Amino acid sequence: MIRELIEKNRTYRRFYQDAEVTRETLKDLVDLARLSSTGGNLQALKYIISQTPEINNRIFKTLKWAGYFKDWDGPQEGEQPSAYVVVLHDQSISKGIFWDHGIAVQSILLGAVEKGLGGCQFNSIDRVALAQELDLPSHFAILTVIALGKPKEVVVIDKLGESGDIKYWRDQQGIHHVPKRALEDIIINL
């Protein structure tokens, strides 16, 4: 079951924008993150959840969508995410966050897949603009943003070609291809 969830947990960049993601669903996903392991059990992560068009638009305009697609600025109206989770570091609790947000994001994304949703995690964010848009107090640092919704695209895993090119791409049918290294290429035998 976990392998199937991981294989379906691709980075989706186009969604059925009118397919609602409820606040309750977002709370369920954040609860998975809450239950996940944290460094020193400090639990210094906080979350902003949004499923409203007004706040979604404020978040959307601060994100950079696909580094390898130089001529694409992100999904058009009608294909934008239905919801977002903004992951924050509450610096009033701790100065460091270790690996916490990576574990939390994976928990949220796997939970989303289980619910028939898909997501995209962002680190290419205009954090200053987003903090202003959300009127964040200064003790919150934006770590990452997760876009969520019902995927409108097909994403497939391909074997990495002989060229070694790891760049994802879309074919003429709009199918998103993600090259992955072979298992034998990433295990180092001693």
Backbone as JSON Lines, residues from 0, in Angstrom:
{"i":0,"aa":"M","n":[0.83,-1.19,0.0],"ca":[0.0,0.0,0.0],"c":[0.87,1.26,0.0]}
{"i":1,"aa":"I","n":[1.92,1.3,0.83],"ca":[2.75,2.51,0.9],"c":[3.45,2.73,-0.44]}
{"i":2,"aa":"R","n":[3.89,1.67,-1.11],"ca":[4.56,1.83,-2.41],"c":[3.59,2.46,-3.42]}
{"i":3,"aa":"E","n":[2.35,2.01,-3.43],"ca":[1.36,2.55,-4.36],"c":[1.11,4.04,-4.08]}
{"i":4,"aa":"L","n":[1.02,4.41,-2.81],"ca":[0.84,5.83,-2.47],"c":[2.04,6.66,-2.92]}
{"i":5,"aa":"I","n":[3.24,6.14,-2.69],"ca":[4.44,6.88,-3.09],"c":[4.52,7.01,-4.61]}
{"i":6,"aa":"E","n":[4.18,5.96,-5.34],"ca":[4.21,6.03,-6.81],"c":[3.18,7.03,-7.34]}
{"i":7,"aa":"K","n":[2.06,7.16,-6.66],"ca":[1.02,8.12,-7.08],"c":[1.32,9.53,-6.6]}
{"i":8,"aa":"N","n":[2.22,9.66,-5.65],"ca":[2.56,10.96,-5.08],"c":[3.56,11.68,-5.98]}
{"i":9,"aa":"R","n":[3.07,12.19,-7.09],"ca":[3.88,12.92,-8.03],"c":[3.69,14.42,-7.79]}
{"i":10,"aa":"T","n":[4.49,15.23,-8.44],"ca":[4.31,16.67,-8.39],"c":[3.33,17.07,-9.48]}
{"i":11,"aa":"Y","n":[2.13,17.48,-9.06],"ca":[1.09,17.91,-9.99],"c":[1.07,19.43,-10.05]}
{"i":12,"aa":"R","n":[0.96,19.97,-11.26],"ca":[0.97,21.41,-11.45],"c":[-0.3,21.96,-12.1]}
{"i":13,"aa":"R","n":[-1.22,21.07,-12.45],"ca":[-2.5,21.49,-13.0],"c":[-3.6,20.7,-12.3]}
{"i":14,"aa":"F","n":[-4.67,21.42,-11.94],"ca":[-5.73,20.84,-11.13],"c":[-7.1,21.19,-11.69]}
{"i":15,"aa":"Y","n":[-8.1,20.45,-11.26],"ca":[-9.48,20.85,-11.51],"c":[-9.81,21.87,-10.41]}
{"i":16,"aa":"Q","n":[-9.68,23.12,-10.74],"ca":[-9.79,24.19,-9.75],"c":[-11.16,24.21,-9.07]}
{"i":17,"aa":"D","n":[-12.2,23.78,-9.78],"ca":[-13.54,23.79,-9.2],"c":[-13.83,22.57,-8.32]}
{"i":18,"aa":"A","n":[-12.89,21.62,-8.23],"ca":[-13.06,20.46,-7.35],"c":[-12.65,20.88,-5.94]}
{"i":19,"aa":"E","n":[-13.64,21.0,-5.09],"ca":[-13.42,21.54,-3.75],"c":[-12.54,20.63,-2.88]}
{"i":20,"aa":"V","n":[-11.65,21.26,-2.14],"ca":[-10.93,20.61,-1.05],"c":[-11.44,21.31,0.21]}
{"i":21,"aa":"T","n":[-12.1,20.58,1.07],"ca":[-12.74,21.2,2.23],"c":[-11.74,21.56,3.31]}
{"i":22,"aa":"R","n":[-12.14,22.46,4.15],"ca":[-11.32,22.84,5.31],"c":[-11.09,21.62,6.2]}
{"i":23,"aa":"E","n":[-12.1,20.77,6.33],"ca":[-11.97,19.56,7.14],"c":[-10.91,18.63,6.57]}
{"i":24,"aa":"T","n":[-10.87,18.5,5.25],"ca":[-9.83,17.68,4.6],"c":[-8.45,18.25,4.89]}
{"i":25,"aa":"L","n":[-8.3,19.57,4.78],"ca":[-7.02,20.21,5.07],"c":[-6.61,19.99,6.52]}
{"i":26,"aa":"K","n":[-7.56,20.08,7.43],"ca":[-7.26,19.83,8.84],"c":[-6.83,18.38,9.05]}
{"i":27,"aa":"D","n":[-7.49,17.44,8.36],"ca":[-7.09,16.03,8.46],"c":[-5.65,15.83,7.97]}
{"i":28,"aa":"L","n":[-5.28,16.51,6.88],"ca":[-3.93,16.38,6.34],"c":[-2.9,16.99,7.28]}
{"i":29,"aa":"V","n":[-3.21,18.15,7.84],"ca":[-2.28,18.77,8.8],"c":[-2.17,17.91,10.06]}
{"i":30,"aa":"D","n":[-3.25,17.22,10.42],"ca":[-3.2,16.34,11.58],"c":[-2.2,15.2,11.34]}
{"i":31,"aa":"L","n":[-2.09,14.72,10.1],"ca":[-1.08,13.71,9.8],"c":[0.32,14.27,10.04]}
{"i":32,"aa":"A","n":[0.54,15.52,9.66],"ca":[1.83,16.16,9.91],"c":[2.07,16.31,11.41]}
{"i":33,"aa":"R","n":[1.03,16.69,12.13],"ca":[1.13,16.86,13.59],"c":[1.55,15.57,14.28]}
{"i":34,"aa":"L","n":[1.07,14.45,13.77],"ca":[1.37,13.15,14.37],"c":[2.73,12.61,13.96]}
{"i":35,"aa":"S","n":[3.37,13.24,13.0],"ca":[4.66,12.77,12.48],"c":[5.8,13.14,13.43]}
{"i":36,"aa":"S","n":[6.9,12.47,13.24],"ca":[8.1,12.69,14.04],"c":[8.63,14.12,13.89]}
{"i":37,"aa":"T","n":[9.14,14.68,14.99],"ca":[9.82,15.99,14.95],"c":[11.09,15.91,15.78]}
{"i":38,"aa":"G","n":[12.11,16.69,15.36],"ca":[13.37,16.72,16.06],"c":[13.2,17.2,17.5]}
{"i":39,"aa":"G","n":[13.66,16.4,18.45],"ca":[13.56,16.76,19.86],"c":[12.12,16.9,20.34]}
{"i":40,"aa":"N","n":[11.17,16.45,19.54],"ca":[9.73,16.6,19.83],"c":[9.35,18.04,20.14]}
{"i":41,"aa":"L","n":[10.06,18.98,19.52],"ca":[9.8,20.4,19.78],"c":[8.51,20.89,19.15]}
{"i":42,"aa":"Q","n":[8.1,20.27,18.03],"ca":[6.83,20.61,17.39],"c":[6.73,22.1,17.07]}
{"i":43,"aa":"A","n":[7.75,22.6,16.37],"ca":[7.83,24.04,16.08],"c":[7.2,24.42,14.74]}
{"i":44,"aa":"L","n":[6.53,23.47,14.08],"ca":[5.88,23.79,12.82],"c":[4.45,24.27,13.08]}
{"i":45,"aa":"K","n":[4.05,25.25,12.3],"ca":[2.67,25.75,12.31],"c":[2.21,25.78,10.86]}
{"i":46,"aa":"Y","n":[0.92,25.85,10.67],"ca":[0.35,25.72,9.32],"c":[-0.74,26.75,9.09]}
{"i":47,"aa":"I","n":[-0.74,27.3,7.89],"ca":[-1.86,28.11,7.42],"c":[-2.53,27.28,6.35]}
{"i":48,"aa":"I","n":[-3.84,27.07,6.48],"ca":[-4.57,26.33,5.46],"c":[-5.54,27.26,4.76]}
{"i":49,"aa":"S","n":[-5.68,27.05,3.46],"ca":[-6.58,27.89,2.67],"c":[-7.28,27.07,1.61]}
{"i":50,"aa":"Q","n":[-8.58,27.31,1.49],"ca":[-9.36,26.74,0.41],"c":[-10.3,27.8,-0.17]}
{"i":51,"aa":"T","n":[-10.04,29.06,0.16],"ca":[-10.87,30.15,-0.35],"c":[-10.17,30.82,-1.52]}
{"i":52,"aa":"P","n":[-10.93,31.19,-2.56],"ca":[-10.31,31.82,-3.73],"c":[-9.49,33.06,-3.4]}
{"i":53,"aa":"E","n":[-9.95,33.88,-2.47],"ca":[-9.23,35.11,-2.17],"c":[-7.83,34.84,-1.6]}
{"i":54,"aa":"I","n":[-7.74,33.98,-0.61],"ca":[-6.43,33.68,-0.02],"c":[-5.6,32.82,-0.97]}
{"i":55,"aa":"N","n":[-6.25,31.9,-1.67],"ca":[-5.53,31.1,-2.67],"c":[-4.83,31.99,-3.69]}
{"i":56,"aa":"N","n":[-5.52,33.02,-4.16],"ca":[-4.93,33.94,-5.14],"c":[-3.74,34.68,-4.55]}
{"i":57,"aa":"R","n":[-3.82,35.05,-3.29],"ca":[-2.69,35.74,-2.65],"c":[-1.47,34.83,-2.57]}
{"i":58,"aa":"I","n":[-1.69,33.56,-2.29],"ca":[-0.6,32.6,-2.21],"c":[-0.05,32.31,-3.61]}
{"i":59,"aa":"F","n":[-0.96,32.05,-4.55],"ca":[-0.59,31.66,-5.92],"c":[0.41,32.63,-6.54]}
{"i":60,"aa":"K","n":[0.17,33.91,-6.4],"ca":[1.02,34.89,-7.09],"c":[2.43,34.99,-6.53]}
{"i":61,"aa":"T","n":[2.72,34.32,-5.41],"ca":[4.07,34.36,-4.83],"c":[4.89,33.12,-5.18]}
{"i":62,"aa":"L","n":[4.32,32.21,-5.97],"ca":[4.98,30.94,-6.26],"c":[5.56,30.91,-7.67]}
{"i":63,"aa":"K","n":[6.66,30.19,-7.82],"ca":[7.26,29.95,-9.14],"c":[7.04,28.47,-9.43]}
{"i":64,"aa":"W","n":[6.42,28.17,-10.57],"ca":[5.77,26.88,-10.78],"c":[6.61,25.76,-11.36]}
{"i":65,"aa":"A","n":[7.5,25.97,-12.27],"ca":[8.21,24.85,-12.9],"c":[9.5,25.35,-13.53]}
{"i":66,"aa":"G","n":[10.59,25.15,-12.84],"ca":[11.87,25.66,-13.29],"c":[12.3,25.18,-14.66]}
{"i":67,"aa":"Y","n":[11.97,23.95,-15.03],"ca":[12.37,23.42,-16.32],"c":[11.47,23.88,-17.46]}
{"i":68,"aa":"F","n":[10.3,24.43,-17.14],"ca":[9.4,24.94,-18.18],"c":[9.57,26.45,-18.26]}
{"i":69,"aa":"K","n":[10.55,26.88,-19.02],"ca":[10.92,28.3,-19.08],"c":[9.81,29.19,-19.66]}
{"i":70,"aa":"D","n":[8.95,28.63,-20.5],"ca":[7.91,29.43,-21.15],"c":[6.53,29.23,-20.51]}
{"i":71,"aa":"W","n":[6.51,28.77,-19.26],"ca":[5.23,28.49,-18.58],"c":[5.26,29.15,-17.2]}
{"i":72,"aa":"D","n":[4.31,30.02,-16.95],"ca":[4.27,30.75,-15.67],"c":[3.38,30.09,-14.63]}
{"i":73,"aa":"G","n":[2.91,28.91,-14.91],"ca":[2.06,28.21,-13.97],"c":[0.69,27.97,-14.55]}
{"i":74,"aa":"P","n":[-0.14,27.29,-13.8],"ca":[-1.46,26.93,-14.3],"c":[-2.34,28.15,-14.53]}
{"i":75,"aa":"Q","n":[-3.14,28.07,-15.57],"ca":[-4.06,29.16,-15.88],"c":[-5.31,29.05,-14.99]}
{"i":76,"aa":"E","n":[-6.09,30.09,-15.01],"ca":[-7.36,30.08,-14.29],"c":[-8.16,28.85,-14.71]}
{"i":77,"aa":"G","n":[-8.73,28.15,-13.76],"ca":[-9.45,26.91,-14.02],"c":[-8.61,25.68,-13.78]}
{"i":78,"aa":"E","n":[-7.27,25.85,-13.75],"ca":[-6.34,24.73,-13.5],"c":[-5.48,24.98,-12.26]}
{"i":79,"aa":"Q","n":[-5.82,26.01,-11.51],"ca":[-5.04,26.34,-10.32],"c":[-5.48,25.47,-9.14]}
{"i":80,"aa":"P","n":[-4.65,25.35,-8.12],"ca":[-4.99,24.53,-6.97],"c":[-6.27,25.02,-6.26]}
{"i":81,"aa":"S","n":[-6.95,24.07,-5.65],"ca":[-8.15,24.39,-4.87],"c":[-7.8,24.77,-3.43]}
{"i":82,"aa":"A","n":[-6.59,24.41,-3.02],"ca":[-6.22,24.62,-1.62],"c":[-4.7,24.71,-1.48]}
{"i":83,"aa":"Y","n":[-4.3,25.26,-0.33],"ca":[-2.88,25.37,0.01],"c":[-2.67,25.09,1.48]}
{"i":84,"aa":"V","n":[-1.47,24.6,1.77],"ca":[-0.97,24.53,3.14],"c":[0.36,25.26,3.13]}
{"i":85,"aa":"V","n":[0.47,26.29,3.94],"ca":[1.73,27.02,4.11],"c":[2.36,26.5,5.39]}
{"i":86,"aa":"V","n":[3.58,25.98,5.28],"ca":[4.28,25.4,6.43],"c":[5.22,26.46,6.99]}
{"i":87,"aa":"L","n":[5.06,26.72,8.28],"ca":[5.82,27.77,8.96],"c":[6.69,27.19,10.08]}
{"i":88,"aa":"H","n":[7.78,27.87,10.34],"ca":[8.62,27.57,11.5],"c":[8.32,28.63,12.54]}
{"i":89,"aa":"D","n":[7.81,28.2,13.68],"ca":[7.55,29.11,14.79],"c":[8.84,29.27,15.58]}
{"i":90,"aa":"Q","n":[9.56,30.36,15.29],"ca":[10.87,30.58,15.9],"c":[10.78,30.95,17.37]}
{"i":91,"aa":"S","n":[9.57,31.19,17.88],"ca":[9.43,31.43,19.32],"c":[9.5,30.11,20.1]}
{"i":92,"aa":"I","n":[9.36,28.99,19.4],"ca":[9.45,27.68,20.04],"c":[10.87,27.14,19.98]}
{"i":93,"aa":"S","n":[11.51,27.29,18.81],"ca":[12.89,26.81,18.65],"c":[13.57,27.59,17.54]}
{"i":94,"aa":"K","n":[14.87,27.59,17.58],"ca":[15.64,28.27,16.54],"c":[15.88,27.37,15.34]}
{"i":95,"aa":"G","n":[15.91,26.06,15.55],"ca":[16.15,25.11,14.46],"c":[14.95,24.21,14.26]}
{"i":96,"aa":"I","n":[14.84,23.66,13.06],"ca":[13.72,22.78,12.77],"c":[14.17,21.41,12.29]}
{"i":97,"aa":"F","n":[15.46,21.19,12.21],"ca":[15.99,19.91,11.78],"c":[15.38,19.51,10.44]}
{"i":98,"aa":"W","n":[14.81,18.33,10.38],"ca":[14.23,17.75,9.16],"c":[12.71,17.78,9.22]}
{"i":99,"aa":"D","n":[12.16,18.43,10.19],"ca":[10.74,18.33,10.5],"c":[9.82,18.61,9.32]}
{"i":100,"aa":"H","n":[10.09,19.67,8.57],"ca":[9.15,20.03,7.51],"c":[9.17,19.03,6.36]}
{"i":101,"aa":"G","n":[10.29,18.36,6.12],"ca":[10.33,17.32,5.1],"c":[9.42,16.15,5.45]}
{"i":102,"aa":"I","n":[9.49,15.74,6.71],"ca":[8.62,14.65,7.18],"c":[7.16,15.08,7.13]}
{"i":103,"aa":"A","n":[6.89,16.3,7.59],"ca":[5.51,16.8,7.63],"c":[4.92,16.89,6.23]}
{"i":104,"aa":"V","n":[5.69,17.42,5.29],"ca":[5.2,17.57,3.91],"c":[4.92,16.2,3.3]}
{"i":105,"aa":"Q","n":[5.82,15.24,3.49],"ca":[5.58,13.91,2.95],"c":[4.32,13.3,3.56]}
{"i":106,"aa":"S","n":[4.09,13.49,4.83],"ca":[2.87,12.98,5.47],"c":[1.63,13.61,4.85]}
{"i":107,"aa":"I","n":[1.67,14.92,4.64],"ca":[0.53,15.63,4.04],"c":[0.29,15.14,2.62]}
{"i":108,"aa":"L","n":[1.34,15.03,1.83],"ca":[1.18,14.62,0.43],"c":[0.71,13.18,0.29]}
{"i":109,"aa":"L","n":[1.22,12.29,1.11],"ca":[0.74,10.9,1.07],"c":[-0.72,10.82,1.5]}
{"i":110,"aa":"G","n":[-1.09,11.59,2.51],"ca":[-2.49,11.64,2.92],"c":[-3.38,12.19,1.83]}
{"i":111,"aa":"A","n":[-2.87,13.18,1.09],"ca":[-3.63,13.75,-0.02],"c":[-3.87,12.71,-1.11]}
{"i":112,"aa":"V","n":[-2.83,11.95,-1.44],"ca":[-2.97,10.91,-2.46],"c":[-4.01,9.88,-2.03]}
{"i":113,"aa":"E","n":[-3.97,9.52,-0.76],"ca":[-4.94,8.54,-0.24],"c":[-6.38,9.05,-0.39]}
{"i":114,"aa":"K","n":[-6.56,10.37,-0.37],"ca":[-7.88,10.98,-0.52],"c":[-8.23,11.31,-1.97]}
{"i":115,"aa":"G","n":[-7.39,10.88,-2.92],"ca":[-7.65,11.13,-4.33],"c":[-7.2,12.5,-4.8]}
{"i":116,"aa":"L","n":[-6.38,13.15,-4.01],"ca":[-5.86,14.48,-4.35],"c":[-4.41,14.37,-4.79]}
{"i":117,"aa":"G","n":[-3.87,15.47,-5.26],"ca":[-2.46,15.55,-5.59],"c":[-1.93,16.89,-5.14]}
{"i":118,"aa":"G","n":[-0.62,17.0,-5.13],"ca":[-0.04,18.24,-4.65],"c":[1.27,18.59,-5.32]}
{"i":119,"aa":"C","n":[1.74,19.76,-4.95],"ca":[3.01,20.27,-5.43],"c":[3.64,21.05,-4.29]}
{"i":120,"aa":"Q","n":[4.84,20.67,-3.89],"ca":[5.56,21.38,-2.84],"c":[6.44,22.45,-3.46]}
{"i":121,"aa":"F","n":[6.43,23.64,-2.88],"ca":[7.2,24.76,-3.39],"c":[8.28,25.2,-2.41]}
{"i":122,"aa":"N","n":[9.45,25.4,-2.95],"ca":[10.51,26.09,-2.22],"c":[10.9,27.36,-2.96]}
{"i":123,"aa":"S","n":[10.47,27.47,-4.2],"ca":[10.7,28.69,-4.98],"c":[9.5,29.61,-4.74]}
{"i":124,"aa":"I","n":[9.65,30.42,-3.69],"ca":[8.57,31.25,-3.16],"c":[9.12,32.65,-2.93]}
{"i":125,"aa":"D","n":[8.35,33.66,-3.26],"ca":[8.7,35.01,-2.84],"c":[8.23,35.13,-1.38]}
{"i":126,"aa":"R","n":[9.11,34.74,-0.47],"ca":[8.73,34.65,0.95],"c":[8.37,36.02,1.55]}
{"i":127,"aa":"V","n":[9.08,37.05,1.13],"ca":[8.78,38.4,1.65],"c":[7.37,38.8,1.23]}
{"i":128,"aa":"A","n":[7.05,38.61,-0.04],"ca":[5.72,38.97,-0.53],"c":[4.64,38.12,0.14]}
{"i":129,"aa":"L","n":[4.89,36.82,0.29],"ca":[3.9,35.94,0.91],"c":[3.67,36.31,2.37]}
{"i":130,"aa":"A","n":[4.73,36.61,3.09],"ca":[4.58,37.03,4.49],"c":[3.74,38.29,4.58]}
{"i":131,"aa":"Q","n":[3.93,39.2,3.64],"ca":[3.12,40.43,3.61],"c":[1.68,40.11,3.25]}
{"i":132,"aa":"E","n":[1.47,39.28,2.25],"ca":[0.12,38.9,1.82],"c":[-0.67,38.26,2.96]}
{"i":133,"aa":"L","n":[0.02,37.47,3.78],"ca":[-0.65,36.75,4.87],"c":[-0.55,37.48,6.2]}
{"i":134,"aa":"D","n":[0.11,38.64,6.19],"ca":[0.27,39.45,7.4],"c":[0.84,38.62,8.56]}
{"i":135,"aa":"L","n":[1.95,37.91,8.27],"ca":[2.56,37.03,9.25],"c":[3.35,37.79,10.3]}
{"i":136,"aa":"P","n":[3.19,37.44,11.57],"ca":[4.07,37.98,12.6],"c":[5.52,37.57,12.33]}
{"i":137,"aa":"S","n":[6.47,38.35,12.78],"ca":[7.88,38.16,12.42],"c":[8.49,36.88,12.98]}
{"i":138,"aa":"H","n":[7.89,36.25,13.99],"ca":[8.48,35.02,14.54],"c":[8.14,33.78,13.7]}
{"i":139,"aa":"F","n":[7.35,33.96,12.63],"ca":[7.06,32.86,11.72],"c":[7.93,32.97,10.46]}
{"i":140,"aa":"A","n":[8.66,31.9,10.16],"ca":[9.44,31.83,8.93],"c":[8.74,30.86,7.98]}
{"i":141,"aa":"I","n":[8.55,31.27,6.74],"ca":[7.92,30.41,5.74],"c":[8.93,29.37,5.28]}
{"i":142,"aa":"L","n":[8.6,28.1,5.46],"ca":[9.48,27.02,5.04],"c":[9.14,26.52,3.65]}
{"i":143,"aa":"T","n":[7.88,26.27,3.41],"ca":[7.45,25.72,2.13],"c":[5.95,25.92,1.98]}
{"i":144,"aa":"V","n":[5.47,25.75,0.77],"ca":[4.05,25.84,0.47],"c":[3.67,24.57,-0.28]}
{"i":145,"aa":"I","n":[2.52,24.01,0.07],"ca":[1.99,22.85,-0.63],"c":[0.69,23.27,-1.32]}
{"i":146,"aa":"A","n":[0.65,23.11,-2.65],"ca":[-0.57,23.33,-3.41],"c":[-1.3,21.99,-3.5]}
{"i":147,"aa":"L","n":[-2.62,22.01,-3.34],"ca":[-3.39,20.77,-3.34],"c":[-4.63,20.89,-4.2]}
{"i":148,"aa":"G","n":[-5.07,19.78,-4.74],"ca":[-6.3,19.74,-5.51],"c":[-6.44,18.4,-6.21]}
{"i":149,"aa":"K","n":[-7.5,18.3,-6.98],"ca":[-7.71,17.1,-7.79],"c":[-6.88,17.26,-9.06]}
{"i":150,"aa":"P","n":[-5.9,16.36,-9.28],"ca":[-5.0,16.51,-10.44],"c":[-5.74,16.51,-11.77]}
{"i":151,"aa":"K","n":[-5.31,17.41,-12.64],"ca":[-5.86,17.5,-14.0],"c":[-4.86,17.01,-15.02]}
{"i":152,"aa":"E","n":[-3.77,16.46,-14.57],"ca":[-2.75,15.98,-15.48],"c":[-2.3,14.6,-15.07]}
{"i":153,"aa":"V","n":[-1.71,13.91,-16.01],"ca":[-1.14,12.6,-15.76],"c":[0.37,12.78,-15.64]}
{"i":154,"aa":"V","n":[0.94,12.21,-14.59],"ca":[2.38,12.27,-14.37],"c":[2.88,10.83,-14.33]}
{"i":155,"aa":"V","n":[3.89,10.54,-15.15],"ca":[4.44,9.18,-15.2],"c":[5.93,9.22,-14.87]}
{"i":156,"aa":"I","n":[6.39,8.12,-14.3],"ca":[7.81,7.95,-14.0],"c":[8.44,7.21,-15.17]}
{"i":157,"aa":"D","n":[9.53,7.77,-15.69],"ca":[10.28,7.15,-16.78],"c":[11.64,6.73,-16.27]}
{"i":158,"aa":"K","n":[12.2,5.71,-16.91],"ca":[13.57,5.32,-16.64],"c":[14.48,6.42,-17.18]}
{"i":159,"aa":"L","n":[15.47,6.8,-16.41],"ca":[16.43,7.81,-16.84],"c":[17.15,7.32,-18.09]}
{"i":160,"aa":"G","n":[17.17,8.15,-19.12],"ca":[17.8,7.78,-20.38],"c":[19.31,7.78,-20.31]}
{"i":161,"aa":"E","n":[19.93,7.31,-21.36],"ca":[21.39,7.22,-21.42],"c":[22.06,8.58,-21.32]}
{"i":162,"aa":"S","n":[21.35,9.63,-21.73],"ca":[21.93,10.97,-21.66],"c":[22.1,11.43,-20.22]}
{"i":163,"aa":"G","n":[21.36,10.83,-19.3],"ca":[21.42,11.23,-17.9],"c":[20.62,12.48,-17.6]}
{"i":164,"aa":"D","n":[19.8,12.95,-18.55],"ca":[19.02,14.17,-18.37],"c":[17.87,13.92,-17.39]}
{"i":165,"aa":"I","n":[17.89,14.62,-16.27],"ca":[16.89,14.43,-15.22],"c":[15.73,15.42,-15.33]}
{"i":166,"aa":"K","n":[15.73,16.27,-16.34],"ca":[14.68,17.29,-16.47],"c":[13.34,16.65,-16.81]}
{"i":167,"aa":"Y","n":[12.31,17.04,-16.06],"ca":[10.96,16.58,-16.39],"c":[10.48,17.3,-17.64]}
{"i":168,"aa":"W","n":[9.49,16.73,-18.3],"ca":[9.02,17.29,-19.57],"c":[7.58,16.85,-19.83]}
{"i":169,"aa":"R","n":[6.92,17.54,-20.75],"ca":[5.57,17.16,-21.17],"c":[5.59,16.78,-22.64]}
{"i":170,"aa":"D","n":[4.87,15.7,-22.95],"ca":[4.78,15.29,-24.35],"c":[3.63,16.03,-25.04]}
{"i":171,"aa":"Q","n":[3.38,15.71,-26.31],"ca":[2.36,16.42,-27.09],"c":[0.96,16.19,-26.56]}
{"i":172,"aa":"Q","n":[0.74,15.12,-25.81],"ca":[-0.57,14.86,-25.21],"c":[-0.71,15.52,-23.84]}
{"i":173,"aa":"G","n":[0.33,16.23,-23.39],"ca":[0.3,16.91,-22.11],"c":[0.66,16.02,-20.94]}
{"i":174,"aa":"I","n":[1.11,14.8,-21.22],"ca":[1.52,13.9,-20.13],"c":[2.87,14.37,-19.62]}
{"i":175,"aa":"H","n":[2.96,14.48,-18.31],"ca":[4.16,14.98,-17.64],"c":[5.07,13.78,-17.33]}
{"i":176,"aa":"H","n":[6.3,13.81,-17.84],"ca":[7.26,12.71,-17.66],"c":[8.35,13.12,-16.67]}
{"i":177,"aa":"V","n":[8.64,12.21,-15.74],"ca":[9.65,12.46,-14.72],"c":[10.68,11.32,-14.77]}
{"i":178,"aa":"P","n":[11.89,11.6,-15.3],"ca":[12.92,10.56,-15.34],"c":[13.46,10.27,-13.94]}
{"i":179,"aa":"K","n":[13.62,8.98,-13.63],"ca":[14.16,8.56,-12.33],"c":[15.34,7.62,-12.56]}
{"i":180,"aa":"R","n":[16.36,7.78,-11.74],"ca":[17.51,6.88,-11.79],"c":[17.07,5.48,-11.37]}
{"i":181,"aa":"A","n":[17.74,4.47,-11.9],"ca":[17.45,3.08,-11.55],"c":[17.93,2.8,-10.12]}
{"i":182,"aa":"L","n":[17.27,1.85,-9.47],"ca":[17.63,1.49,-8.1],"c":[19.1,1.09,-8.0]}
{"i":183,"aa":"E","n":[19.59,0.32,-8.98],"ca":[20.98,-0.13,-8.92],"c":[21.97,1.03,-9.1]}
{"i":184,"aa":"D","n":[21.49,2.16,-9.6],"ca":[22.35,3.33,-9.77],"c":[22.46,4.18,-8.51]}
{"i":185,"aa":"I","n":[21.62,3.94,-7.52],"ca":[21.67,4.77,-6.32],"c":[22.13,4.04,-5.07]}
{"i":186,"aa":"I","n":[22.26,2.72,-5.17],"ca":[22.78,1.94,-4.03],"c":[24.27,1.72,-4.26]}
{"i":187,"aa":"I","n":[25.05,2.12,-3.28],"ca":[26.52,1.94,-3.36],"c":[26.88,0.69,-2.58]}
{"i":188,"aa":"N","n":[27.46,-0.25,-3.27],"ca":[27.87,-1.5,-2.62],"c":[29.3,-1.35,-2.12]}
{"i":189,"aa":"L","n":[29.51,-1.75,-0.89],"ca":[30.84,-1.69,-0.29],"c":[31.48,-3.07,-0.28]}
